[in-house]
Amino acid sequence: MSLRKIAQEAGVSISTVSRVINDTSDSRISVETRERVLEIARAMRYRPNPQAVALVKQQGPDALGLVFPYHSHVFRSYYFSEIVCGAMDAANQFGRDIHLLIHREASEDAYRSLFSRVSVAGVLLMGMREGDPAVRICREAGLPVVALSRKPSEAGALSVDCDNTGGAREIVSRLIQHGHKRIGFLSGPPDLPDARDRMLGYQMALQEAGIKFEPRLVVPGSYIISEGRKGTRTLMSLPKPPTAIFGANDQSAIGAVMALKRLGMRVPRDVAVVGFDDIPMAQYVEPSLTTMHQPMYRMGSRAVELLVRHIESPEDQSEPDRLVLRPRLVLRRSCGTNKSRTAAD
């Protein structure tokens, strides 16, 4: 028997049922509601999971948890910092705090240990890789959860994402329209959903233009400059090297620009380069980088809005469970297809 079934029968949210079942103090839950929930739970012979109880015992009425993995590059990442800023500003508007929760291992025990040490009313998840159990652990504990940059497989889970497939398709199509048929791709980690989506967009653009996909024009990387340099050297050593390179993120693309210069090649005259994200460095690298602007700050703020709505009004269906925000093409000098300007929405 799940908390969801009790919540449906009682006409309240899952988080309300969780607080009642686990005897968590919350002045917003009336005596009548508590009695109704407990009566239904007894009738359904509900027995709480002891580990889930440990999670909820520490839960507070207002704070939100922002969970992300520990990697050294995370703390230097403009992508993560912009999402965090957007989330914290939005939380402040709702009068809520955000706890930054960092984990070193994406395991069930690690998540349960992490959540047992903090007081949160809901959770934002970032940087989840394939097979990550975080959404399931949160939902078992009755914690509302919103995943960023990933569509969770769990039914009813909420998410906020950027249209990575559409953005990659658009920027690669731009290169094709300007005569490029051999386009190298510096891809991201294959277990990250956004990296897979950008790969799909790259392949879609080629297919729509009638260009055969060549696996050797794709070099896997890890979203860092050094990998972009290394991958570019691999691409340019091919018997038929590409005339354009798409970096799955701006750091990969900047690494490509650096490597091409070291090889004595001119960007964009010899090889065009484009990226994805529109980090601040993109406009200062020489030549300035054409890229897809990802609305990172807005992703963070919208994720908080979605999470708070679900906490306060779980039956509100005014917004979809999944929000996909549109990226924007920013034309600069590195692609050689136009004068530096920002394309209109």
N, C-alpha and C positions, 0 to 999 in steps of 0.2 A: 504494500500500500504506500503510495507516494504522497508527499505534501501537496502536490498539485491537485490530486483528487479531493483531499480534505478541503483545500481552498475553494475549489469549484462548488462543493456541496455547501460550504458555509457562506459563499458569496463574498470572500475577502481575498487579499493577495497572498501569494506564497510566503512572502517575508513576514506577514502578520501571523500566519499559521506557525512559521518557524519560531517566532518570538514567544508565542503562547506555549507551544509544545515544550520549548526549552526553558520556560519560566524566566524569560528575559524581561527586565523592567522596562516598560514603555508607557508613558502617561497617555499616549494617543490611542491606546487600545482600551476600550471600555470593558467594564466588568461583564456586561451582557455578551460582548463579542468573545471574550475569553471563555466564558461558560459554554457558549455555542460551539466553539472550535473544539474544546476538550470533550464535549459530549459526542460530537461526530467522530473524533479520533477514537474514543472508547468503543463506539458502535462499530467502527471499521477495524477494531483491534490493531490499531497502529502502534508499532514499537519503534522508537527513534533509533537511528544508527549512532552508537556512542561516539564515533569519530566526528560525525556531523554535529552532534551536540557540543563537542569541544570547540568547534569552529564558531558556532553561533553564540555561545556563552559570553564571548568577548565582544560581540557585535554592538556597536553604538548606533544611535538614532540618526546621526547626521553625516559623519565622515564617509568619504568614498576612498576606495583603494585603487591605485594605478599600479598594475603589476607588469614588470618587464624583466627580461633575462639579463644576467650579468655578462657583459662582454666589454672589453676595454674600449672598443670603437663606439659603443652605445653612448658613452659619456662625452664623446667628441662629435656626435652626430647631430647635424642641424635638423634632420628629419625628426629625431626623437625630441629634441629640445623644443621645436615649434609645436609639436603635438601636446607636449606637457604644458607649455605656456597657454595654449588655447584651452586646455582642460582646466587649468587652475584659475584662469580668468572667468570661465563660465561657472565653475564651482563657487567662486566668490560671489557671483551675482545671485546664486541661490542660497547664500549664507552657509555653505558647506566647506569643510576642509578636505584636502586630498592627502592621503598617506602614500608616499612612493615606496613600493614594495618590490625589492629586488631578489630574484632567486637565481641560484647557480645551477640548479638541476630541475628539469621539467618532469618531475615524477609526482605520483599521488602523495607520497609521504612528505615530499618537500613542500608541496602546496598546502597540505594540511598543517604542517608545522608553521609555515609562514602566516596563514590566516589565523591560527590560534593565538598569535602574539599581538594582534592588532584589533581595533574596534572599527568596523566598517558596516555601512548599510547597503553597499553595492560595490561592484568591482568593474574596472576597466582593464582589459587585457591587451598588451602590445607585444609584438615580436614572437607570436606563437608559431611554432613550426609544425610540420605534419605529425599527427599522432599525439599532440599535446593534450593532456587530460584536464587542463584547468577549467574549461567550461563545465564539464561534468561534475567536478568536485564542488564548484560554486553552486551549481543547481541542486546537488544533493543536500547542501547545507541551507537551501532556501535563499541564497544570495542572488539578487538580480545581477546580471552580467552583460556587458557590451564588449564585443571583440573589435579591435581596430585592425584594418588591413587584412582581414580574413573573414570568410563566410563560414561560421561554425557548422559542423554537420549535425549537431544536436537540434532537434525540433524545437522551434520557439525561441531559440537564442537570437540575441540582437547583435547587429554589427554595423560599423561605419567604414567605408572603404572609398578609395579613389578608383576611377575607371582606368585601371592600368592597361587592360587589353586595348581599349579604345584609344588611349593616349599613344601607346606604342605603334598601333596601326596607323594613326594619323601622321606621326613624325617620320616613319619609314616611308609611307606613301608620298610624303613631301619630297624625300630624296629621290624616289622613283620617278616622280613627275619631272624632275630636273635631270633625268638621263642616267641615273645610277642603276645598274643592274646587278653589280656585285657588291653587296652590302654586308660587311662583317658585323657580328653582334657579340659584344662583351656582356655575357649574361650574368645573372646573379645566382645566389645559392639555390639549388633546385628544390630544397625543402621549404623555401619561403613562398607563400602564395603569390605575393606581388611579383616575384621573379618569374614564376611560371606564367602568370598572366601577361607579362611583357613579352615573354617568348612567344606566346600564342598570338599576340598582336603583331609581332614581327613576321611570323609565318603567314598570318592572314593577309598582310599587305603584299607579301611576295605572291601568294596564290592569286589574289585578285588581279595582279598585274601580269599573270602568266609567267612568272619567273620561278624556275625550279629551286626548291629549297636544297641547299648544300650543307650538310652537317659540319663539314670542316671549316665553314665560315662562322661557326658559333664556337666561342671559347668561354668555358665556364670561369667564373670569378667569385669574389666575395664582397663586392661593393666598396672596395678601397682603391686608392690611387695606384699603389704598387702593383695590384693585380691588373689594373687597366694598362699599365705600362708593359707588363709581361705579356698579357694577352695580345696587345697590339704588335709586339715584336713577332709573336707566333703568326698572326694574320699576315703581316707584311713579308714573311719568309715563304709564303705559299708560292708555287709556280705562277699562279694567276692571283695576285693579291687583290683585295677589295679597293674600290675607288671611294668608298664611304664607310664609316664606322658608326654604329649606334651603340652607345654605352648604356647599359640598363639603369645606371644612375649617373649623376653628374660627376662623382668622384672617379668612376671608371672612365668616363669620357675625358676628363681632365688628364688622367693618366695616359690616355691615348694621344692627346695633343702633345704631351711632354715627350712620349716615345717617338712620335713622328718627327719632331724637331731634332731629336738626337740622331735620327736616321737621315737627317738632311732633307726632309720633305717639308713642303709648305702646305699649311692648312688655311683655306680650303682648296687652294689651286691644285694641289696634287691629290689630296685626300680630304673629303668633307667629314666633319665629326659632329654628332649630336648626342644629347644626353637626356636625362629624365630627373626631375625634382625641382630645378631652379633654386639651388642653394646660393647664398650671397656670392661665393667665389666664382660662380658661373659668369657673372658680368664683368669680372676683373681679370680673368685669365686672358691671355693674348694668343689668338684672337678670341673675342668674347663668344661664349658658348650658346648655340641654339639648343633649346631644351623644352621639355614639357613642364609647365609650372604645376606642381601638385599642391592643392590647398591644405597644407599640413595643419596650420593653426585652426582653420575651420573644422577640420576633421576632429581635432581634440575638443573643440567647443560643442560641436554637434553631438559627439559621443556622450558628453556629460548631460546635455539636454535630454537625450534619449534615455539615459540611465535614470536621471531624476524623475522624468515623466513616468517611467516604469515603476519606480519605488513609490511615488506618491499616488499614481493613478494607474494601477496595473491593467485595468479594463479599458483604458483609453486606446482606441484604435485609430486615432486621427492621423498618425504617422505610420509608415511601413516599418516592419521589423528590421529591414536592411536599407541603409542609406548609401547610395553610390554617388560620390561627388565628381564632377567633370574636371579634368585637368585642362590647361590652356597652353596653346602653342606660343612660345616666345622666340621670335626670330632674331638672331644676332649674326655675327660675322662668320662663325666657324663652319656653317653649312654652305655658304656661297650661293644661296638661292634667293636672297633678297637683302635689302638694306636692313640695318638693325631697327627692329620695331617689335611691338607686342601685338600679336594677332587678336582681333576682337573676339569676344565670346560668341 
